[in-house]
């Protein structure tokens, strides 16, 4: 797999978040978790239109022509996001919220 610079990854993630905001009206905020392998993109999408799962279930998408890096995406409700922040829903270690970037519709 091709290696990308931090600035290239940032631009790829910005484009991805922009497209997710455009495609899904219910997405209120996207959290980019920057811990661990920097060539893997981990996103938490806070989406008012998803069914609450009560736990944390990220989906994996392999690199493709549309997005050349591995992507892990977890959709959570706004209430589940609050539970994550309070530690009531436990995240895997590589998803720790120590280093994040927050995207909102107004800043992408």
N, CA and C atoms as an extended XYZ file, in Angstrom:
324
Properties=species:S:1:pos:R:3:atomname:S:1:resname:S:1:resid:I:1 pbc="F F F"
N         0.839       -1.186        0.000 N   UNK     1
C         0.000        0.000        0.000 CA  UNK     1
C         0.884        1.249        0.000 C   UNK     1
N         0.484        2.218       -0.770 N   UNK     2
C         1.203        3.487       -0.858 CA  UNK     2
C         1.158        4.214        0.479 C   UNK     2
N         2.268        4.844        0.839 N   UNK     3
C         2.322        5.650        2.063 CA  UNK     3
C         1.936        7.084        1.732 C   UNK     3
N         1.158        7.684        2.616 N   UNK     4
C         0.707        9.053        2.433 CA  UNK     4
C         1.259        9.924        3.551 C   UNK     4
N         1.486       11.194        3.240 N   UNK     5
C         1.929       12.139        4.259 CA  UNK     5
C         0.734       12.515        5.135 C   UNK     5
N         1.018       13.101        6.290 N   UNK     6
C        -0.055       13.543        7.184 CA  UNK     6
C        -0.987       14.533        6.489 C   UNK     6
N        -0.411       15.450        5.712 N   UNK     7
C        -1.257       16.450        5.040 CA  UNK     7
C        -2.115       15.802        3.954 C   UNK     7
N        -1.591       14.792        3.267 N   UNK     8
C        -2.390       14.074        2.272 CA  UNK     8
C        -3.547       13.324        2.947 C   UNK     8
N        -3.248       12.681        4.068 N   UNK     9
C        -4.291       11.954        4.803 CA  UNK     9
C        -5.363       12.928        5.289 C   UNK     9
N        -4.937       14.073        5.814 N   UNK    10
C        -5.896       15.073        6.281 CA  UNK    10
C        -6.817       15.507        5.153 C   UNK    10
N        -6.272       15.756        3.989 N   UNK    11
C        -7.103       16.181        2.857 CA  UNK    11
C        -8.041       15.053        2.413 C   UNK    11
N        -7.568       13.825        2.393 N   UNK    12
C        -8.430       12.697        2.054 CA  UNK    12
C        -9.588       12.568        3.045 C   UNK    12
N        -9.287       12.716        4.329 N   UNK    13
C       -10.326       12.610        5.353 CA  UNK    13
C       -11.316       13.767        5.225 C   UNK    13
N       -10.839       14.960        4.942 N   UNK    14
C       -11.749       16.101        4.750 CA  UNK    14
C       -12.711       15.840        3.589 C   UNK    14
N       -12.181       15.315        2.484 N   UNK    15
C       -13.029       14.999        1.333 CA  UNK    15
C       -14.055       13.927        1.694 C   UNK    15
N       -13.615       12.913        2.440 N   UNK    16
C       -14.515       11.839        2.852 CA  UNK    16
C       -15.619       12.362        3.765 C   UNK    16
N       -15.245       13.173        4.739 N   UNK    17
C       -16.264       13.699        5.656 CA  UNK    17
C       -17.241       14.610        4.911 C   UNK    17
N       -16.731       15.405        3.987 N   UNK    18
C       -17.598       16.261        3.179 CA  UNK    18
C       -18.642       15.417        2.447 C   UNK    18
N       -18.190       14.324        1.841 N   UNK    19
C       -19.118       13.475        1.088 CA  UNK    19
C       -20.125       12.795        2.016 C   UNK    19
N       -19.708       12.418        3.215 N   UNK    20
C       -20.643       11.785        4.158 CA  UNK    20
C       -21.688       12.783        4.640 C   UNK    20
N       -21.296       14.022        4.871 N   UNK    21
C       -22.269       15.048        5.240 CA  UNK    21
C       -23.258       15.277        4.093 C   UNK    21
N       -22.750       15.263        2.862 N   UNK    22
C       -23.616       15.465        1.697 CA  UNK    22
C       -24.592       14.306        1.502 C   UNK    22
N       -24.129       13.085        1.757 N   UNK    23
C       -24.950       11.897        1.504 CA  UNK    23
C       -25.947       11.586        2.615 C   UNK    23
N       -25.595       11.913        3.847 N   UNK    24
C       -26.427       11.520        4.981 CA  UNK    24
C       -26.831       12.750        5.789 C   UNK    24
N       -28.074       13.114        5.650 N   UNK    25
C       -28.604       14.295        6.337 CA  UNK    25
C       -28.539       14.151        7.855 C   UNK    25
N       -28.648       12.918        8.377 N   UNK    26
C       -28.677       12.692        9.815 CA  UNK    26
C       -27.341       12.819       10.511 C   UNK    26
N       -26.236       12.866        9.750 N   UNK    27
C       -24.907       12.974       10.362 CA  UNK    27
C       -24.737       14.394       10.890 C   UNK    27
N       -24.576       14.488       12.205 N   UNK    28
C       -24.430       15.797       12.862 CA  UNK    28
C       -22.974       16.192       13.039 C   UNK    28
N       -22.128       15.206       13.266 N   UNK    29
C       -20.716       15.463       13.575 CA  UNK    29
C       -19.940       14.193       13.225 C   UNK    29
N       -18.685       14.366       12.835 N   UNK    30
C       -17.811       13.226       12.567 CA  UNK    30
C       -16.536       13.425       13.376 C   UNK    30
N       -16.188       12.398       14.139 N   UNK    31
C       -14.989       12.432       14.972 CA  UNK    31
C       -13.929       11.576       14.298 C   UNK    31
N       -12.787       12.177       13.999 N   UNK    32
C       -11.663       11.446       13.420 CA  UNK    32
C       -10.738       11.072       14.566 C   UNK    32
N       -10.612        9.789       14.843 N   UNK    33
C        -9.750        9.282       15.910 CA  UNK    33
C        -8.377        9.040       15.304 C   UNK    33
N        -7.371        9.753       15.796 N   UNK    34
C        -6.046        9.742       15.168 CA  UNK    34
C        -5.023        8.874       15.896 C   UNK    34
N        -5.433        8.041       16.836 N   UNK    35
C        -4.491        7.177       17.560 CA  UNK    35
C        -4.103        5.987       16.695 C   UNK    35
N        -3.044        5.329       17.085 N   UNK    36
C        -2.673        4.065       16.443 CA  UNK    36
C        -2.100        4.255       15.062 C   UNK    36
N        -2.387        3.303       14.192 N   UNK    37
C        -1.863        3.290       12.834 CA  UNK    37
C        -2.382        4.503       12.071 C   UNK    37
N        -1.487        5.398       11.698 N   UNK    38
C        -1.909        6.632       11.042 CA  UNK    38
C        -2.372        6.402        9.613 C   UNK    38
N        -2.065        5.243        9.029 N   UNK    39
C        -2.527        4.962        7.674 CA  UNK    39
C        -3.944        4.381        7.680 C   UNK    39
N        -4.488        4.047        8.851 N   UNK    40
C        -5.884        3.622        8.984 CA  UNK    40
C        -6.698        4.829        9.418 C   UNK    40
N        -7.852        5.016        8.811 N   UNK    41
C        -8.724        6.131        9.162 CA  UNK    41
C        -9.854        5.584       10.026 C   UNK    41
N       -10.004        6.142       11.224 N   UNK    42
C       -11.066        5.731       12.145 CA  UNK    42
C       -12.002        6.918       12.368 C   UNK    42
N       -13.277        6.703       12.016 N   UNK    43
C       -14.265        7.761       12.137 CA  UNK    43
C       -15.434        7.299       12.995 C   UNK    43
N       -15.891        8.187       13.857 N   UNK    44
C       -17.132        7.980       14.589 CA  UNK    44
C       -18.115        9.001       14.033 C   UNK    44
N       -19.190        8.509       13.423 N   UNK    45
C       -20.197        9.396       12.866 CA  UNK    45
C       -21.380        9.474       13.831 C   UNK    45
N       -21.638       10.677       14.306 N   UNK    46
C       -22.769       10.889       15.194 CA  UNK    46
C       -23.959       11.191       14.294 C   UNK    46
N       -24.887       10.215       14.258 N   UNK    47
C       -25.953       10.221       13.267 CA  UNK    47
C       -27.301       10.047       13.969 C   UNK    47
N       -28.123       11.055       13.878 N   UNK    48
C       -29.423       10.995       14.552 CA  UNK    48
C       -30.390       10.009       13.899 C   UNK    48
N       -30.057        9.504       12.715 N   UNK    49
C       -30.951        8.604       11.989 CA  UNK    49
C       -30.620        7.120       12.152 C   UNK    49
N       -29.568        6.772       12.893 N   UNK    50
C       -29.242        5.350       13.063 CA  UNK    50
C       -29.999        4.774       14.252 C   UNK    50
N       -30.169        3.468       14.216 N   UNK    51
C       -30.827        2.761       15.311 CA  UNK    51
C       -29.804        2.552       16.415 C   UNK    51
N       -30.139        2.883       17.659 N   UNK    52
C       -29.180        2.697       18.755 CA  UNK    52
C       -28.790        1.225       18.897 C   UNK    52
N       -27.499        0.978       19.035 N   UNK    53
C       -26.999       -0.392       19.210 CA  UNK    53
C       -26.656       -0.673       20.667 C   UNK    53
N       -26.390        0.383       21.441 N   UNK    54
C       -26.031        0.202       22.836 CA  UNK    54
C       -24.607       -0.262       23.042 C   UNK    54
N       -23.853       -0.338       21.975 N   UNK    55
C       -22.450       -0.750       22.033 CA  UNK    55
C       -21.733       -0.098       20.863 C   UNK    55
N       -20.465       -0.435       20.696 N   UNK    56
C       -19.626        0.196       19.683 CA  UNK    56
C       -19.243       -0.826       18.629 C   UNK    56
N       -19.747       -0.651       17.399 N   UNK    57
C       -19.513       -1.605       16.319 CA  UNK    57
C       -18.991       -0.903       15.067 C   UNK    57
N       -17.674       -0.772       14.930 N   UNK    58
C       -17.140       -0.157       13.710 CA  UNK    58
C       -17.179       -1.134       12.526 C   UNK    58
N       -17.401       -0.583       11.348 N   UNK    59
C       -17.348       -1.341       10.099 CA  UNK    59
C       -16.022       -1.045        9.425 C   UNK    59
N       -15.491       -2.052        8.734 N   UNK    60
C       -14.211       -1.909        8.038 CA  UNK    60
C       -14.452       -1.844        6.537 C   UNK    60
N       -13.753       -0.918        5.877 N   UNK    61
C       -13.787       -0.801        4.428 CA  UNK    61
C       -12.345       -0.824        3.926 C   UNK    61
N       -12.055       -1.754        3.041 N   UNK    62
C       -10.705       -1.884        2.486 CA  UNK    62
C       -10.399       -0.708        1.563 C   UNK    62
N        -9.118       -0.430        1.366 N   UNK    63
C        -8.747        0.630        0.422 CA  UNK    63
C        -9.366        0.345       -0.954 C   UNK    63
N        -9.720        1.422       -1.650 N   UNK    64
C       -10.329        1.279       -2.971 CA  UNK    64
C        -9.879        2.435       -3.854 C   UNK    64
N       -10.388        2.456       -5.066 N   UNK    65
C       -10.079        3.578       -5.949 CA  UNK    65
C       -10.689        4.869       -5.414 C   UNK    65
N       -11.833        4.756       -4.752 N   UNK    66
C       -12.492        5.946       -4.220 CA  UNK    66
C       -11.790        6.505       -2.992 C   UNK    66
N       -11.221        5.605       -2.180 N   UNK    67
C       -10.502        6.037       -0.974 CA  UNK    67
C        -9.359        5.060       -0.740 C   UNK    67
N        -8.113        5.520       -0.882 N   UNK    68
C        -6.962        4.612       -0.928 CA  UNK    68
C        -6.430        4.106        0.420 C   UNK    68
N        -7.133        4.393        1.515 N   UNK    69
C        -6.693        3.945        2.831 CA  UNK    69
C        -7.773        3.073        3.471 C   UNK    69
N        -7.377        2.199        4.403 N   UNK    70
C        -8.392        1.439        5.145 CA  UNK    70
C        -9.225        2.393        6.000 C   UNK    70
N       -10.538        2.149        6.039 N   UNK    71
C       -11.437        2.993        6.815 CA  UNK    71
C       -12.194        2.125        7.809 C   UNK    71
N       -12.304        2.621        9.021 N   UNK    72
C       -13.134        2.008       10.055 CA  UNK    72
C       -14.144        3.089       10.446 C   UNK    72
N       -15.437        2.772       10.334 N   UNK    73
C       -16.468        3.765       10.644 CA  UNK    73
C       -17.465        3.157       11.620 C   UNK    73
N       -17.767        3.907       12.654 N   UNK    74
C       -18.804        3.517       13.606 CA  UNK    74
C       -19.874        4.601       13.603 C   UNK    74
N       -21.109        4.194       13.372 N   UNK    75
C       -22.240        5.121       13.475 CA  UNK    75
C       -22.824        5.003       14.871 C   UNK    75
N       -22.982        6.124       15.527 N   UNK    76
C       -23.599        6.140       16.856 CA  UNK    76
C       -24.639        7.242       16.899 C   UNK    76
N       -25.607        7.076       17.766 N   UNK    77
C       -26.600        8.129       17.976 CA  UNK    77
C       -25.980        9.230       18.839 C   UNK    77
N       -26.593       10.413       18.859 N   UNK    78
C       -26.087       11.461       19.753 CA  UNK    78
C       -26.061       11.001       21.215 C   UNK    78
N       -27.054       10.218       21.630 N   UNK    79
C       -27.091        9.712       23.007 CA  UNK    79
C       -25.941        8.732       23.262 C   UNK    79
N       -25.663        7.859       22.277 N   UNK    80
C       -24.540        6.928       22.429 CA  UNK    80
C       -23.211        7.675       22.480 C   UNK    80
N       -23.089        8.760       21.727 N   UNK    81
C       -21.871        9.571       21.777 CA  UNK    81
C       -21.682       10.137       23.186 C   UNK    81
N       -22.764       10.593       23.793 N   UNK    82
C       -22.673       11.072       25.171 CA  UNK    82
C       -22.254        9.943       26.114 C   UNK    82
N       -22.780        8.734       25.903 N   UNK    83
C       -22.397        7.579       26.726 CA  UNK    83
C       -20.923        7.236       26.529 C   UNK    83
N       -20.426        7.345       25.311 N   UNK    84
C       -19.003        7.099       25.037 CA  UNK    84
C       -18.155        8.111       25.808 C   UNK    84
N       -18.533        9.364       25.743 N   UNK    85
C       -17.767       10.408       26.426 CA  UNK    85
C       -17.789       10.241       27.946 C   UNK    85
N       -18.850        9.670       28.488 N   UNK    86
C       -18.945        9.432       29.930 CA  UNK    86
C       -18.302        8.104       30.327 C   UNK    86
N       -17.842        7.314       29.355 N   UNK    87
C       -17.221        6.023       29.650 CA  UNK    87
C       -18.220        4.904       29.879 C   UNK    87
N       -19.473        5.119       29.546 N   UNK    88
C       -20.496        4.090       29.718 CA  UNK    88
C       -20.485        3.085       28.569 C   UNK    88
N       -20.085        3.515       27.391 N   UNK    89
C       -19.808        2.618       26.270 CA  UNK    89
C       -18.296        2.641       26.092 C   UNK    89
N       -17.687        1.484       26.240 N   UNK    90
C       -16.222        1.379       26.202 CA  UNK    90
C       -15.738        1.203       24.764 C   UNK    90
N       -14.738        1.980       24.402 N   UNK    91
C       -14.129        1.885       23.080 CA  UNK    91
C       -12.928        0.957       23.117 C   UNK    91
N       -12.610        0.302       21.992 N   UNK    92
C       -11.354       -0.457       21.917 CA  UNK    92
C       -10.171        0.499       22.114 C   UNK    92
N        -9.025       -0.004       22.595 N   UNK    93
C        -7.876        0.875       22.880 CA  UNK    93
C        -7.444        1.749       21.701 C   UNK    93
N        -7.478        1.216       20.480 N   UNK    94
C        -7.039        2.002       19.324 CA  UNK    94
C        -8.036        3.111       18.961 C   UNK    94
N        -9.181        3.127       19.637 N   UNK    95
C       -10.191        4.156       19.421 CA  UNK    95
C       -10.216        5.178       20.569 C   UNK    95
N        -9.238        5.178       21.435 N   UNK    96
C        -9.215        6.123       22.561 CA  UNK    96
C        -9.326        7.555       22.035 C   UNK    96
N       -10.032        8.373       22.761 N   UNK    97
C       -10.343        9.730       22.311 CA  UNK    97
C        -9.293       10.758       22.706 C   UNK    97
N        -8.041       10.322       22.866 N   UNK    98
C        -6.981       11.235       23.290 CA  UNK    98
C        -6.564       12.201       22.189 C   UNK    98
N        -6.615       11.734       20.946 N   UNK    99
C        -6.189       12.583       19.832 CA  UNK    99
C        -7.265       12.497       18.752 C   UNK    99
N        -8.091       13.529       18.696 N   UNK   100
C        -9.201       13.529       17.750 CA  UNK   100
C        -9.273       14.848       16.996 C   UNK   100
N        -9.982       14.813       15.883 N   UNK   101
C       -10.359       16.034       15.179 CA  UNK   101
C       -11.856       15.943       14.914 C   UNK   101
N       -12.561       17.016       15.201 N   UNK   102
C       -14.019       17.027       15.068 CA  UNK   102
C       -14.407       17.796       13.821 C   UNK   102
N       -15.253       17.154       13.013 N   UNK   103
C       -15.781       17.805       11.805 CA  UNK   103
C       -17.277       18.029       12.003 C   UNK   103
N       -17.701       19.222       11.668 N   UNK   104
C       -19.117       19.550       11.650 CA  UNK   104
C       -19.427       20.079       10.259 C   UNK   104
N       -20.692       20.097        9.938 N   UNK   105
C       -21.066       20.560        8.592 CA  UNK   105
C       -20.469       21.929        8.267 C   UNK   105
N       -20.298       22.760        9.275 N   UNK   106
C       -19.824       24.121        9.053 CA  UNK   106
C       -18.300       24.221        8.881 C   UNK   106
N       -17.539       23.136        9.163 N   UNK   107
C       -16.071       23.280        9.086 CA  UNK   107
C       -15.386       22.300        8.134 C   UNK   107
N       -16.130       21.766        7.146 N   UNK   108
C       -15.470       20.883        6.160 CA  UNK   108
C       -15.474       21.468        4.781 C   UNK   108
